Amino acid sequence: PKPETKPETKPETKPETKPETKPKPEGGKRKMPTKRKVPRPVRKTQ
């Protein structure tokens, strides 16, 4: 019963954390390019 609980907890936590970390970096990358484009045109108008 010991070796059966180990392989069951490992594959369950790995696939669940992978799909959750992927959507997070996508939102952070999208915010960066949008913020860079805004300060550029604002400085030219001033």
Secondary structure by P-SEA (a helix, b strand, c coil): caaaaaaaaaaaaaaaaaaaaaaaaaaaaaaaaaaaaaaaaaaaac
